[in-house]
Amino acid sequence: MTIKEKAQAVVEEFWMFDDWMDKYAYLIELGKDLPVIDSQFKTNNHLISGCQSRVWLHAEEQEGQIVFTADSDAVITKGIVSLLIRILSNHTPKEILEA
């Protein structure tokens, strides 16, 4: 799937919820399913500055594609990060920049 197709799939997932509380609950569930980031990456070097919540992000190249891992100390933020990883991971740098 392309980045655009993945993003559209996420939008469609959220269309099935009529209530904002259901959307928040879904985000929380997505955050719980986020794979645990290796503790070596939960450092200030991987901390996203400017976020109200703490978010650690690690990117590494694997066979020409970028694979992201992340974590957050806030459950809804962790769910949002999970969505971004699902959309952007396993694409080339060029695909990500052009998305």
WOCOR-V144015 format. One record per pair of residues at least 4 apart in sequence whose ideal C-beta (glycine too) atoms are under 7 Angstrom apart, sorted by the first residue. I is the first residue (numbers start at 0). J is the second residue. D is the distance in whole Angstrom. If there is no record, write none. Layout:
I_J_D / I_J_D
//
This chain:
0_4_4 / 0_5_5 / 1_5_7 / 2_6_6 / 2_86_6 / 2_87_7 / 2_90_6 / 2_94_6 / 2_95_7 / 2_98_4 / 3_7_6 / 3_98_7 / 4_8_6 / 5_9_7 / 5_85_7 / 5_86_4 / 6_10_7 / 6_86_5 / 7_11_6 / 8_12_7 / 9_13_7 / 9_82_6 / 9_86_6 / 10_14_7 / 13_22_6 / 16_21_4 / 16_22_5 / 16_25_6 / 19_23_6 / 20_24_6 / 21_25_6 / 22_26_7 / 23_27_6 / 23_75_6 / 24_28_7 / 25_29_6 / 26_30_6 / 26_75_5 / 26_78_3 / 26_79_6 / 27_31_7 / 27_74_5 / 27_75_6 / 27_78_6 / 28_32_7 / 29_78_4 / 29_81_4 / 29_82_6 / 30_74_5 / 30_77_3 / 30_78_4 / 30_81_6 / 32_81_7 / 33_77_6 / 33_80_7 / 33_81_4 / 34_68_7 / 36_40_5 / 36_41_6 / 36_55_6 / 36_57_6 / 36_68_5 / 36_69_6 / 36_70_4 / 40_45_5 / 40_55_6 / 40_57_4 / 40_68_7 / 41_45_7 / 41_55_5 / 41_70_6 / 45_55_5 / 45_56_6 / 45_57_5 / 46_53_6 / 46_55_6 / 47_54_4 / 47_56_6 / 50_54_5 / 52_71_5 / 52_72_6 / 52_73_4 / 52_76_4 / 53_71_6 / 53_72_5 / 54_69_6 / 54_71_5 / 54_76_6 / 54_80_6 / 55_69_6 / 55_70_5 / 56_67_7 / 56_69_5 / 57_67_7 / 57_68_5 / 57_69_7 / 58_65_5 / 58_67_5 / 59_66_6 / 60_65_6 / 61_66_5 / 63_91_6 / 64_89_5 / 64_90_6 / 64_91_6 / 65_88_7 / 65_90_6 / 65_92_6 / 65_95_6 / 66_88_5 / 66_89_6 / 67_84_5 / 67_87_6 / 67_88_5 / 69_80_5 / 69_84_6 / 70_77_7 / 71_76_4 / 71_77_4 / 71_80_6 / 73_77_6 / 74_78_7 / 75_79_7 / 76_80_6 / 77_81_6 / 78_82_7 / 79_83_7 / 80_84_6 / 81_85_6 / 82_86_6 / 83_87_6 / 84_88_5 / 87_95_6 / 90_94_4 / 90_95_5 / 92_96_6 / 93_97_6 / 94_98_6
//
